[in-house]
């Protein structure tokens, strides 16, 4: 049994496990059934996963800074950073794949742009939802625990 002592440890456990799941699912559902040779799709999958991993670390850092802003500004900044991150990740994935094929400057079709960018956006939006879902749950659990302790101390002081 893994013992998690802090939110930080939980974040890293979720980060590693989530990106491992992404890599495995991408391999099983997209790469293996596709026509790409192994010498191209495996290194591309590794680069894709590492890039996504580091982009989400960058998003986490940005999100931490956005918490000090007003709600409207914070939401706008979240959306903009999510869009920019999706576009950057899509371009990285596309150009790294083209590099493996030796056609570095082949442009994306609109279909490729739409499908690849929507996949990147879906993945990063899902990561963001998971990040905030877990964060809010843990914050609420901590507040409930503190309230229960305060109530217990108040009852003890009355006795």
C-alpha positions as a printed NumPy array, in Angstrom:
array([[  0.   ,   0.   ,   0.   ],
       [  1.319,   3.417,  -0.942],
       [  1.208,   5.993,   1.816],
       [  0.732,   9.54 ,   0.587],
       [  1.931,  12.078,   3.141],
       [  1.249,  15.3  ,   1.274],
       [ -0.662,  16.911,  -1.55 ],
       [  2.642,  17.286,  -3.366],
       [  3.274,  13.54 ,  -3.318],
       [ -0.276,  12.903,  -4.49 ],
       [  0.199,  15.35 ,  -7.355],
       [  3.327,  13.571,  -8.549],
       [  1.728,  10.149,  -8.214],
       [ -1.268,  11.31 , -10.255],
       [  0.987,  13.076, -12.768],
       [  3.129,  10.005, -13.427],
       [  0.224,   7.556, -13.455],
       [ -1.922,   9.805, -15.642],
       [  0.742,  10.261, -18.284],
       [  1.606,   6.567, -18.205],
       [ -2.081,   5.819, -18.821],
       [ -2.1  ,   8.374, -21.658],
       [  0.903,   6.702, -23.284],
       [ -0.543,   3.205, -22.928],
       [ -3.971,   4.182, -24.247],
       [ -2.463,   6.127, -27.139],
       [ -0.305,   3.139, -28.012],
       [ -3.158,   0.65 , -27.828],
       [ -5.878,   2.724, -29.474],
       [ -4.027,   4.868, -32.015],
       [ -0.468,   3.789, -32.65 ],
       [ -0.755,  -0.016, -32.794],
       [ -3.765,  -0.106, -35.145],
       [ -2.131,   2.542, -37.362],
       [  0.248,   2.061, -40.248],
       [  3.285,   3.778, -38.724],
       [  6.418,   1.686, -38.351],
       [  7.527,   0.965, -34.776],
       [ 10.765,   2.903, -35.242],
       [  8.669,   6.015, -35.818],
       [  5.651,   5.627, -33.601],
       [  7.393,   4.567, -30.383],
       [  9.871,   7.475, -30.256],
       [  7.087,   9.83 , -31.312],
       [  4.864,   8.526, -28.518],
       [  7.652,   9.027, -25.986],
       [  8.271,  12.607, -27.153],
       [  4.537,  13.313, -27.251],
       [  4.083,  12.032, -23.702],
       [  7.087,  13.874, -22.282],
       [  6.005,  17.098, -23.949],
       [  2.484,  16.729, -22.536],
       [  3.937,  15.954, -19.119],
       [  6.024,  19.136, -19.113],
       [  3.243,  21.273, -20.576],
       [  0.991,  20.257, -17.689],
       [  3.731,  21.211, -15.233],
       [  3.849,  24.613, -16.927],
       [  0.042,  24.857, -16.714],
       [  0.162,  23.991, -13.016],
       [  2.612,  26.819, -12.419],
       [  0.427,  29.238, -14.375],
       [ -2.722,  28.099, -12.572],
       [ -1.076,  28.77 ,  -9.224],
       [ -0.491,  32.374, -10.26 ],
       [ -4.019,  32.762, -11.6  ],
       [ -5.547,  32.081,  -8.173],
       [ -4.63 ,  35.578,  -6.981],
       [ -6.66 ,  37.193,  -9.78 ],
       [-10.34 ,  38.049,  -9.802],
       [-12.66 ,  35.295, -11.013],
       [-13.253,  36.782, -14.468],
       [ -9.576,  37.419, -15.109],
       [ -8.601,  34.022, -13.717],
       [-11.103,  32.155, -15.895],
       [-10.007,  34.095, -18.984],
       [ -6.356,  33.379, -18.26 ],
       [ -7.101,  29.687, -17.733],
       [ -8.879,  29.457, -21.08 ],
       [ -6.172,  31.365, -22.932],
       [ -3.364,  29.317, -21.398],
       [ -5.238,  26.099, -22.182],
       [ -5.664,  27.168, -25.816],
       [ -2.024,  28.216, -26.156],
       [ -0.802,  25.012, -24.513],
       [ -2.993,  22.933, -26.84 ],
       [ -1.684,  24.728, -29.907],
       [  1.931,  24.39 , -28.775],
       [  1.551,  20.71 , -27.962],
       [ -0.176,  20.045, -31.281],
       [  2.583,  21.769, -33.212],
       [  5.243,  19.88 , -31.29 ],
       [  3.535,  16.552, -31.958],
       [  3.074,  17.333, -35.65 ],
       [  6.577,  18.613, -36.313],
       [  8.246,  15.842, -34.332],
       [  6.302,  13.251, -36.352],
       [  7.284,  14.976, -39.587],
       [ 10.892,  15.018, -38.414],
       [ 10.798,  11.246, -37.895],
       [  9.47 ,  10.861, -41.439],
       [ 12.1  ,  13.242, -42.799],
       [  9.542,  15.788, -44.033],
       [ 10.052,  18.513, -41.47 ],
       [  8.185,  21.326, -43.201],
       [  5.099,  19.488, -44.397],
       [  2.131,  21.691, -43.459],
       [ -0.889,  20.386, -41.608],
       [ -4.153,  20.072, -43.448],
       [ -7.129,  21.742, -41.814],
       [ -8.43 ,  18.281, -40.963],
       [ -5.158,  17.373, -39.232],
       [ -5.091,  20.706, -37.444],
       [ -8.655,  20.272, -36.214],
       [ -8.339,  16.676, -35.081],
       [ -4.904,  16.991, -33.506],
       [ -5.707,  20.275, -31.768],
       [ -9.041,  19.031, -30.452],
       [ -7.297,  15.918, -29.107],
       [ -4.682,  18.093, -27.397],
       [ -7.36 ,  20.407, -26.029],
       [ -9.402,  17.473, -24.742],
       [ -6.405,  15.949, -23.   ],
       [ -5.263,  19.197, -21.386],
       [ -8.806,  20.186, -20.402],
       [ -9.253,  16.754, -18.82 ],
       [ -5.964,  17.187, -16.972],
       [ -7.111,  20.623, -15.77 ],
       [-10.457,  19.244, -14.59 ],
       [ -8.731,  16.412, -12.753],
       [ -6.197,  18.782, -11.228],
       [ -8.849,  21.135,  -9.885],
       [-11.236,  18.34 ,  -8.937],
       [ -8.634,  16.641,  -6.77 ],
       [ -7.352,  19.951,  -5.415],
       [-10.807,  21.173,  -4.387],
       [-11.717,  17.798,  -2.886],
       [ -8.541,  17.751,  -0.779],
       [ -8.984,  21.379,   0.285],
       [-12.575,  20.644,   1.359],
       [-11.52 ,  17.498,   3.216],
       [ -8.86 ,  19.497,   5.042],
       [-11.38 ,  22.192,   5.98 ],
       [-13.861,  19.571,   7.227],
       [-11.108,  17.983,   9.305],
       [-10.135,  21.346,  10.809],
       [-13.779,  22.153,  11.549],
       [-14.265,  18.772,  13.224],
       [-11.152,  19.323,  15.346],
       [-12.33 ,  22.803,  16.334],
       [-15.757,  21.434,  17.248],
       [-14.16 ,  18.662,  19.295],
       [-11.95 ,  21.158,  21.149],
       [-14.942,  23.413,  21.793],
       [-16.923,  20.504,  23.243],
       [-13.979,  19.465,  25.424],
       [-13.588,  22.987,  26.765],
       [-17.263,  23.033,  27.774],
       [-16.827,  19.898,  29.851]])
